[in-house]
Amino acid sequence: MWFLGAILTSICFGINNAIFKWSTEKGYSKIQLQFFFYFTAFILTFIYGITSSTLQLNMTTVSLGVLIGVLNANGNIQMSKAYEKGPASLTAPIVSANAIFPVLSAGLIFHEQISTIQWVGILLIVSSVIAIQYTPQSLKSNTHYTAWIFRIILAFLSFGILGVLMKLSSYLHISSINILISMYGGGGVYLFMLIMSQKEKIDAPVIKIGTLVGMISVIGYSSYFYALQTGVASIIFPIVSLNCLIVVFVGCILFKEKLKTYQIIGVLSALTGIVLTKI
């Protein structure tokens, strides 16, 4: 079941990333979109926590949840800014490699036992994610190298540390619903402060899109925490990173993008990696 939870998480994250990509094409504010999806997700998880009598917040839970929420929001923002400063062909694969952080922590800090063949599967999945997202193009002459590297480092660290903290919360047996409430609440406040500081005008369609993304996010992160609490994190993190497959396929269907030969090879090797992690 934890394996299916990881797959469902990857699908949900992939759908949301595809929506983010579509909204970017439309010129909608990513900060506003994230705020409304955090706000919707917070309301849903808070109502569930109240009605199910599972709402039990404490300092550790709130601190971890808020930190995870801020890191997730900041990671998305920094990655989008990195695309503006440098070549996308290098930005995506570098940021995607953040899965190495939680994978190594699962083995070194939380002492998970991974077989050699499973390690081969994990490496196949991670390398496939990098290959699938890589888009060859000439380096732009107006690349702001220092700013680009700075944004990449922030995004890389945000997503990497986020994964480690999620594993820590499951290791401490903290209720996932309470972590989610703190995560969406803390991240929502962070994004609201960004909107207020930039004095952006809110577009009506962003509210509807953000609400949809919020509902999908609740399903995705609930599956994520369930998988981490019952499964092997070293395998879960690489599988979740395969959400880029959804974005690639949506790009082919909706945006008429052609799947490159190396991307097809990446998809096949990723599927091979999934099989190996189950042996």
C-alpha positions, 0 to 999 in steps of 0.5 A: 500500500505504501508503494501505491501511496508513493505512486498516487503522490507522484501522479498528484504532484505531476498534475499540479506541476502541469497546472503550474506550467499551464498557468505560467503560459497564461501569465498568472502569478505563481505566488498568488496561485500557491497562496490560494492552493495553500489556503484551500488545503488549510481549510480542508485539512483543518475541517477534517482535523476538527470533525475527526477529533484528530486535531492535536497541535503542539510546538514540535508539530507546528514548527515542523509543519510551518518549516515544511510549508515555507520550504515548499513554497520558497522552493517553487518560487526560487526555481521559477526565478532561476528559469528567468536568470539562466538556462532551463536545460541546466536548471531543471536537472540540477534542482531535480537532483535534490532527491539525493538529500532525503535518500541519503538521510534515510540510509545514514540518519534513519538507518534504512536497509536497502539492498544492492539491487534496490540501490540500482533501481533508485539510481536509475529513477533519479538519473531518469528524472534528470534525463526526462527533464533535460531540454538541450538548448544553447546557453543564453548570452544574457545569463546572470550567472551569479543570480542564477546559481544563487536561485538554484542553490536556494531551490535545491536546498529548500526541496532537499531539506523539505524531504528530510523533514518529512521523513523526520516527522514520520520517524517521530510518529507525528500525525500527518493531518496535524503536520498538513494543517501546520504546513498549509497554514504556515506556508499560506501566511508566508505567501500572503506576506509576499503578496502584500509586500509586492502589492499584486492585483489578484486575478479571478481565475487564479482563485479557481485554479488555486482551489483545484490545486489545493484539493489535489495537493491534499490528496498528494501530501496525505498519500506522501505522509502515509507512504513515509510512515509505512514504507521505505523512504529511500525508495519513496523519494525517487518514485515521487520525483517521477511526477515529471513524467506527468508534466512531459506527457501533458506537454505532449498532449496539450502543448503539442510538444514532441517526446525526445528519444532520450526522454523515451529512454528515460521513461523506460529506465524509470519504469525499470528502476521502479521494478527493481525497487520492488524486488 
